[in-house]
Amino acid sequence: QVQVVESGGGSVQTGGSLSLSCVVSGYTYSSICMAWFRQIPGKEREGVGSIYTGDGSTYYHDSMKGRITISQDNAKNTVYLDMNSLKIEDTAMYYCAAGPPQSRVNYCKFNYWGQGTQVTVSS
């Protein structure tokens, strides 16, 4: 019943910016953990960053730290991933995920996933 849908992927040149959106529905918790992951071709899926919608606290993984901002619009049940200074190595399938609330955002676990949105960065 829980549905996670991400969108906004596309092609961008190196150094450019791109914003992704994720809408979650069907979750009964008032506040939840949400996160962005990515899978680079030939590599395992890795975390990009997380957000706890209760207070907006975030956790950024080293992969893109300093080049991304995760934000939320609770009225729209939407979480955003704003990316800038994109590199070719950022080319990946980006996934949005949702999970139950935790005491710290970096403790979050995710059991609902979107289908992914492709981001392609080229020179």
C-alpha positions in Angstrom: 0.0 0.0 0.0 3.0 2.3 0.5 4.0 3.8 -2.7 7.3 5.7 -3.4 7.7 7.5 -6.7 10.7 9.5 -7.8 11.1 11.7 -10.8 13.2 14.4 -12.3 16.0 12.4 -13.9 17.6 13.2 -17.2 20.7 14.2 -19.0 23.0 17.0 -17.8 26.5 18.2 -18.6 29.3 18.1 -16.1 29.1 21.0 -13.7 25.4 21.3 -14.1 22.6 20.9 -11.7 19.5 18.7 -11.4 16.7 18.3 -9.0 14.9 15.1 -8.2 11.6 14.7 -6.5 10.1 11.8 -4.4 6.5 11.4 -3.4 5.5 8.9 -0.8 1.9 7.8 0.0 0.2 5.2 2.2 2.5 5.5 5.2 0.6 5.9 8.5 3.4 7.4 10.5 3.2 11.1 11.0 6.9 11.4 10.4 9.2 9.0 8.5 12.7 8.5 7.3 13.3 9.1 3.6 16.4 8.7 1.6 18.1 8.8 -1.7 20.3 6.0 -3.0 22.0 5.5 -6.3 23.5 2.6 -8.2 26.3 3.3 -10.6 26.7 0.8 -13.4 28.9 -2.1 -12.2 28.8 -1.1 -8.6 26.6 -1.8 -5.6 23.8 0.5 -4.5 25.1 3.2 -2.2 23.5 5.8 0.0 23.4 9.4 -1.0 21.6 11.0 1.9 18.6 10.8 4.3 16.1 13.1 5.9 13.8 12.7 8.9 10.6 14.5 8.0 9.7 15.2 11.6 12.3 17.9 12.0 14.1 18.0 8.7 17.4 16.7 10.0 19.6 15.3 7.3 22.5 12.9 6.9 24.7 13.0 3.9 27.0 10.2 2.8 30.5 11.0 1.6 29.7 10.1 -2.0 28.1 13.5 -2.8 28.5 15.4 0.4 28.9 19.1 -0.3 27.2 19.0 -3.7 23.7 18.1 -2.7 20.8 19.3 -0.5 18.0 17.2 0.7 14.8 19.1 1.6 11.1 18.4 2.1 7.7 19.7 1.5 5.5 18.0 4.0 2.3 19.4 2.6 3.1 17.6 -0.6 4.6 14.5 1.0 7.6 15.2 -1.1 11.3 15.0 -0.6 13.8 16.6 -2.9 17.4 16.0 -3.9 19.1 19.1 -5.3 22.4 18.2 -7.0 25.0 20.6 -8.4 28.5 20.4 -9.7 27.6 17.1 -11.3 30.4 14.8 -12.4 30.5 12.0 -15.0 30.9 9.6 -12.1 27.5 10.7 -10.8 25.8 8.9 -13.6 23.5 6.4 -12.0 20.1 5.2 -11.3 18.8 7.2 -8.4 16.3 5.6 -6.0 14.1 7.1 -3.3 13.2 5.0 -0.2 11.1 5.3 2.9 11.1 3.7 6.3 9.9 4.1 9.9 11.2 6.9 12.2 14.3 6.4 14.2 16.0 8.3 17.1 18.7 9.6 14.7 18.4 10.1 11.0 21.6 8.0 10.4 19.9 5.0 12.1 17.1 4.9 9.5 16.3 1.7 7.6 14.3 1.6 4.5 11.8 -1.0 3.4 9.9 0.8 0.6 11.5 1.7 -2.6 10.7 3.6 -5.8 11.5 2.3 -9.3 14.4 4.7 -9.8 15.1 7.6 -12.1 18.1 7.7 -14.4 20.6 10.6 -14.2 23.2 10.8 -16.9 26.1 13.2 -16.8 28.2 13.8 -19.8 31.0 16.2 -20.9 
